[in-house]
Structure formats: C-alpha cells, structure tokens
Amino acid sequence: MPAVMIPSTFSAEERSQLLRTYKIGELARAFTIFGVDRVVIYFDKDEKVDSRKLGDYIKLVLEYANTPQYLRKRLYPLEKEMRYFGVIPALRAPHHPLKHEKVRYRQGLVLEDGSVDVGLDRPVRVGGKVREGEVVNVDMERLEVVEKPSNGYWGYEVEWNGKGLEEEVKRLRKRYVIVGTSRLGEDVRKVKNRIRNENKDYLLVFGSPFRGLGEMVKENIFDYMVNFVPDQNVKTVRVEEAIFISLGIMNVIL
C-alpha cells in the first residue's frame, strides 16, 4: 500500500484554526480514498509558526478522523483544541461501519469489565486476552480478536517523531520507492513506466506551503523527483491539491 510524507507546517498558511482543521481533515479523506496506510509527518522548521505544536495537531486530527465514529467520545475527551473537530469530514471507510451495517470485522474498545464496544447497542464478549483501554479488531462471526484484516482497507497509521525530512527519508528508504513531488521534477508522463516497474511500495513526499522540496534539501535524496502537474496553469499548486492529484495519478499508473 502507498505511504505519504507531509511537513509539520502543513496548513500553516491558514490563520484560522477552523480552516486548518478542515484542511487536515481533507487529507484524511485523500489518504482513505487512495488506500494510504502510513502517514509520516516530518519536522519542518519555520519562523512563521510553531511547527512542532502544529505537527502535534496534524497528528491529532488525522488520528481522530481515522477513528471509528462510535469510539471517538471514549477515546478523545473533549478539549479546547478540539472545538472545530465538527468540520472534519466523515471517511465512511470499511473500518467505520454504521450501527445497522452487518460487517465481518469491527474495531472496538475494551471496557473495564472486559467486554468490547464495537458500535452496536451493547458491548460484546470476545475470546482471547484483552486489556482495558485497548483498541482491537473483532471478527463478528467468531467473536474473536484478530489482526488487521488482510483483505481490504483498514485505515492508516500516523507517525510523528519530530525528525527532519532527510532523516525520515533515510529511515524509510529500504521499505519504499521514495517519490518526491515538485514542479521542477521530471514530467510524470516520462517516468511512469519506470515507476510502474519498481517492485516496492511507493512513498510520496510533499514540500511545505512555503518551500518546495528543491529548496528543502541540499541534494537529491529521492529515487524520483516528479512533476505531477506538468503545464500547470497556476503559479503554485497547494499542498492539499498536490496530494489529491499525485495519489490519483499513482493510483492509475499502478
């Protein structure tokens, strides 16, 4: 499955916390639509914003959006910084079933008495050892705790370690084909066949709202540097736009 790397300054150009929250929520939609299973946030120092604090907020919003709606009140007690979370769009992903939907697997939260809240009228009892406060995947036919279902999409994991771009790319290089995105990169139409022939999953890397990847690294640390919007008719393509466009094109290429 694909992975994505974004800066801790994402949405920093917005002064409104409401707009920041909405933009980050739209990223959750993009990641879900195109089956991203890993989101890495890299530290991007900038004088305009406290990018460590913003990185924390991006992680919080993305994880909240990825959480099944029926578990959110239990896992996320309402706090002041969550006052705009109502604008986060619903994902309606396979791991976000509604109460009336009959599905094979549901995510659930282990309660104090050992039962599991899976979003139904009452908690269920499951086989196997469970710990209070643990989020588990439940096979609803067998009423057993299982690993993440292998068939189909089951959300994404968010990683935010406070490390910079080059360090994170180096850490993930063996696992992924690293694809940087830039208007200064190679035309995607010219490199698509080479990318298609790679035998590893890909990781798309995006620059910040203020600087492109070419300005952020001293040398090319990517396997490919690709322009996904050749002949663009605007001066700049926003990060959230680039994410939707690039993931959509990669979805077609592969």
C-alpha positions as CSV (number, residue, x, y, z in Angstrom):
1,M,0.0,0.0,0.0
2,P,1.1,3.6,-0.6
3,A,2.6,5.9,2.1
4,V,2.8,9.6,2.3
5,M,5.2,12.1,4.0
6,I,4.0,15.6,4.8
7,P,5.6,18.5,6.7
8,S,4.7,19.7,10.2
9,T,4.0,23.1,8.6
10,F,1.0,21.8,6.6
11,S,-1.9,24.3,6.8
12,A,0.4,26.9,8.5
13,E,-0.6,29.4,5.9
14,E,-4.1,29.5,7.4
15,R,-4.6,31.8,10.4
16,S,-7.9,30.3,11.2
17,Q,-7.8,27.1,13.3
18,L,-11.1,26.1,11.8
19,L,-9.6,26.2,8.2
20,R,-6.6,24.3,9.4
21,T,-8.7,21.6,10.9
22,Y,-10.8,21.3,7.7
23,K,-7.7,21.1,5.5
24,I,-6.2,18.3,7.6
25,G,-9.5,16.5,7.6
26,E,-9.5,16.7,3.8
27,L,-6.1,15.0,3.8
28,A,-7.7,12.1,5.8
29,R,-10.2,11.8,3.0
30,A,-7.5,11.7,0.4
31,F,-5.5,9.1,2.3
32,T,-8.5,6.9,2.7
33,I,-9.8,7.3,-0.9
34,F,-6.5,6.1,-2.3
35,G,-5.6,3.5,0.3
36,V,-2.7,5.1,2.1
37,D,-1.8,3.0,5.1
38,R,1.1,5.1,6.5
39,V,1.4,8.8,7.0
40,V,4.7,10.2,8.2
41,I,5.0,13.8,9.4
42,Y,8.5,15.3,9.2
43,F,9.7,18.3,11.2
44,D,9.8,21.4,9.1
45,K,11.3,24.4,11.0
46,D,9.7,27.7,10.1
47,E,9.8,31.2,11.7
48,K,6.1,31.8,10.8
49,V,4.7,29.0,13.0
50,D,5.4,26.7,16.0
51,S,5.8,23.7,13.7
52,R,6.3,21.2,16.5
53,K,3.0,22.2,18.0
54,L,1.3,22.2,14.6
55,G,2.8,18.7,13.9
56,D,1.1,17.5,17.1
57,Y,-2.1,19.0,16.0
58,I,-1.9,17.4,12.5
59,K,-1.3,14.0,14.1
60,L,-4.3,14.5,16.5
61,V,-6.7,15.5,13.7
62,L,-5.6,12.7,11.4
63,E,-5.9,10.0,14.1
64,Y,-9.2,11.4,15.2
65,A,-10.5,11.2,11.6
66,N,-9.3,7.7,11.3
67,T,-11.0,6.5,14.5
68,P,-14.5,4.9,14.0
69,Q,-17.1,7.5,14.9
70,Y,-18.6,5.3,17.7
71,L,-15.3,5.2,19.6
72,R,-14.4,8.9,19.4
73,K,-16.1,10.1,22.6
74,R,-14.5,7.3,24.6
75,L,-11.0,7.8,23.2
76,Y,-11.0,11.6,22.8
77,P,-12.4,13.5,25.8
78,L,-13.5,16.9,24.6
79,E,-10.8,19.6,25.0
80,K,-10.5,23.2,23.9
81,E,-8.2,22.4,20.9
82,M,-10.9,20.1,19.5
83,R,-13.6,22.8,19.3
84,Y,-13.5,22.7,15.4
85,F,-13.4,18.9,15.0
86,G,-17.0,19.0,13.8
87,V,-15.8,20.2,10.4
88,I,-13.7,17.0,9.9
89,P,-15.4,15.1,7.0
90,A,-16.6,11.6,7.6
91,L,-14.5,8.9,6.0
92,R,-17.1,6.2,5.6
93,A,-14.3,3.7,5.3
94,P,-14.6,-0.1,5.8
95,H,-13.4,0.3,9.4
96,H,-16.1,2.9,10.0
97,P,-19.3,0.9,9.7
98,L,-22.7,2.3,10.9
99,K,-24.6,0.6,13.7
100,H,-27.1,-1.1,11.3
101,E,-24.5,-2.4,8.9
102,K,-23.7,-6.1,9.1
103,V,-19.9,-6.5,8.5
104,R,-17.4,-9.2,9.3
105,Y,-15.0,-7.1,11.2
106,R,-15.4,-4.1,13.6
107,Q,-12.9,-2.1,15.6
108,G,-13.7,-1.9,19.2
109,L,-12.5,-0.6,22.6
110,V,-12.0,-2.9,25.5
111,L,-14.0,-1.7,28.5
112,E,-13.4,-2.1,32.2
113,D,-15.3,-5.4,32.5
114,G,-13.5,-7.0,29.6
115,S,-16.3,-6.5,27.1
116,V,-15.7,-4.6,23.8
117,D,-17.6,-1.6,22.4
118,V,-17.9,-2.3,18.7
119,G,-20.5,0.4,17.9
120,L,-23.6,-1.7,18.5
121,D,-26.5,-1.3,21.0
122,R,-24.4,-3.2,23.6
123,P,-20.8,-4.3,24.0
124,V,-19.8,-7.9,23.0
125,R,-17.8,-10.6,24.7
126,V,-14.8,-11.9,22.8
127,G,-12.4,-14.8,23.0
128,G,-8.7,-14.2,23.8
129,K,-6.8,-12.0,26.2
130,V,-7.7,-8.3,26.1
131,R,-6.7,-5.3,28.1
132,E,-8.9,-2.4,29.3
133,G,-8.4,0.6,27.0
134,E,-7.0,-1.4,24.1
135,V,-8.4,-0.9,20.6
136,V,-8.9,-4.2,18.9
137,N,-10.2,-5.7,15.7
138,V,-13.1,-8.1,16.3
139,D,-14.3,-10.9,14.0
140,M,-18.0,-10.5,14.4
141,E,-18.8,-14.1,13.2
142,R,-16.4,-15.8,15.6
143,L,-16.4,-13.1,18.3
144,E,-12.6,-13.2,18.4
145,V,-9.9,-10.6,18.4
146,V,-7.9,-10.7,15.2
147,E,-5.1,-8.9,13.5
148,K,-5.9,-6.2,10.9
149,P,-7.9,-7.8,8.1
150,S,-5.7,-8.5,5.2
151,N,-8.4,-8.1,2.5
152,G,-9.5,-4.6,2.1
153,Y,-8.5,-1.2,3.5
154,W,-8.3,-0.7,7.3
155,G,-7.1,2.8,7.7
156,Y,-3.7,4.4,8.2
157,E,-1.1,4.8,10.9
158,V,0.3,8.2,11.7
159,E,4.0,8.7,12.6
160,W,5.3,11.9,14.1
161,N,8.8,11.6,15.7
162,G,9.9,15.2,15.4
163,K,12.6,14.2,12.9
164,G,13.5,16.2,9.8
165,L,12.9,15.3,6.1
166,E,16.3,13.8,5.3
167,E,16.4,11.7,8.4
168,E,12.9,10.3,7.8
169,V,13.6,9.5,4.1
170,K,16.8,7.7,5.1
171,R,14.8,5.6,7.7
172,L,12.3,4.5,5.1
173,R,14.4,4.1,2.0
174,K,14.7,0.3,2.2
175,R,11.0,-0.2,2.6
176,Y,9.7,2.2,-0.2
177,V,10.5,3.8,-3.5
178,I,10.8,7.4,-2.5
179,V,9.0,9.8,-4.9
180,G,9.5,13.5,-4.3
181,T,6.9,15.9,-5.8
182,S,8.0,19.1,-7.4
183,R,7.1,21.3,-10.3
184,L,10.9,21.2,-11.1
185,G,10.8,17.4,-11.3
186,E,10.5,15.1,-14.3
187,D,7.2,15.0,-16.2
188,V,5.2,12.2,-14.8
189,R,4.4,11.0,-18.3
190,K,8.0,10.4,-18.9
191,V,8.8,8.4,-15.7
192,K,5.5,6.5,-15.2
193,N,6.8,3.3,-16.8
194,R,9.9,3.3,-14.6
195,I,7.9,3.8,-11.5
196,R,5.4,1.1,-12.6
197,N,8.3,-1.4,-12.9
198,E,9.5,-0.9,-9.3
199,N,8.9,-3.9,-7.0
200,K,8.3,-1.9,-3.8
201,D,5.5,0.2,-2.5
202,Y,5.9,3.9,-3.0
203,L,6.1,6.8,-0.6
204,L,5.1,10.2,-1.9
205,V,6.9,13.2,-0.2
206,F,5.5,16.7,-0.3
207,G,7.0,20.1,0.4
208,S,5.7,22.8,2.7
209,P,3.2,25.6,2.0
210,F,6.2,28.0,1.9
211,R,9.0,26.0,0.2
212,G,9.2,23.2,-2.4
213,L,11.3,20.1,-1.8
214,G,14.1,21.5,-4.1
215,E,14.6,24.3,-1.5
216,M,14.4,22.0,1.5
217,V,17.3,19.6,0.7
218,K,20.8,20.2,-0.4
219,E,21.0,17.2,-2.7
220,N,18.5,14.9,-4.3
221,I,17.6,12.3,-1.7
222,F,14.7,10.8,-3.7
223,D,14.5,7.9,-6.1
224,Y,12.4,10.0,-8.3
225,M,11.6,13.7,-8.3
226,V,8.3,14.0,-10.3
227,N,6.2,16.8,-11.6
228,F,2.6,15.5,-11.3
229,V,1.1,18.7,-12.8
230,P,3.0,19.4,-15.9
231,D,2.0,22.6,-17.7
232,Q,0.2,23.9,-14.6
233,N,-1.9,27.0,-15.2
234,V,-1.5,28.5,-11.8
235,K,1.6,29.9,-10.1
236,T,1.6,27.4,-7.3
237,V,-0.3,24.2,-6.6
238,R,-1.3,23.9,-2.9
239,V,0.0,21.0,-0.9
240,E,-3.5,19.6,-0.3
241,E,-4.2,19.8,-4.1
242,A,-0.9,18.2,-4.9
243,I,-1.7,15.3,-2.5
244,F,-5.0,14.5,-4.2
245,I,-3.5,14.9,-7.7
246,S,-0.4,12.8,-7.1
247,L,-2.2,10.0,-5.3
248,G,-4.8,9.9,-8.1
249,I,-2.2,9.7,-10.8
250,M,-0.2,7.0,-8.9
251,N,-3.5,5.0,-8.4
252,V,-3.9,5.0,-12.2
253,I,-0.2,4.3,-13.0
254,L,-0.1,1.3,-10.7
